[in-house]
């Protein structure tokens, strides 16, 4: 039986903080940053969090080339 625990620092908050510090990043660069911080982050769960942040209006994801996306923080005015 696997016991799931809450992470002290949620992944979606880490994504927003990384984009605030570094500016716009590609999805691969952002995923590598998160894997360095959390270790066991899957690409599927990363995409789900990224999609939820985009639906909430916190980030904007656009396509650069095939297989590469640009992730940027939405500026609130």
N, C-alpha and C positions, 0 to 999 in steps of 0.2 A: 504494500500500500504506500503510495507516494503522498507525502504531505507537502502542500504548496504553501509558501509563506510570502508575505508582502515584502517587496523590496523597499529598503529605506528611501531610495531615490528613484521615482518612477521613470521609465524609459522615455515617455513623452516629454517630461520636464527636462531630461538630459538632452533631447533633440533640440528643444527650444533654446536652452542655454548654449549649446554648441553653435547654433546658428547666430545667436546674439554676439558671441565672442568672435567667430571666424567669418561671418558673412555667409553668402550663398555657397553651397557645396554640392558636389555630385552625390547621388545616392550611395555610390560605392565608398566614397570618402567618409560620409556620415556613418555608414554601416561599420566601417573599420574602426572609427572612433568609439562607437558603442561597444563593439566586441572587445576593444582594449579596456574599456571601463567595466563591462559586465561579464565578459567571458562567454557565456553560453546563450547568446542571442541568435535566434534563427532568422533567416532572411524573410520567411513568411510572416513571422510575428512582427518584424521590423516594418514590412509593407503594410500590415494591418494598422499599426500605430500611425504610420505616415498618412494613410488614407483617412483615419479618424481625425488627425490634426488638420488635414486639408478640408474635410467636411465642416469642421468647427471654425474654419476661417483663420487659423493660426499660421499655416504655412501655405506656400504655393509650389506645386510640382509641375515642371514643364519638361518636355522631351527635348534632349539635345541631339543625339544621334541614336541609331538603333541600339537598344540595350543600355542606354545611359540617360539619366534624368537629372535635372537641376532642381535642387530644393532650396527655397529661400523663405525667409521669415516675412510675413505680411506686416507692413507698417501700419500702425493705428494712428489716425490723425484726430 
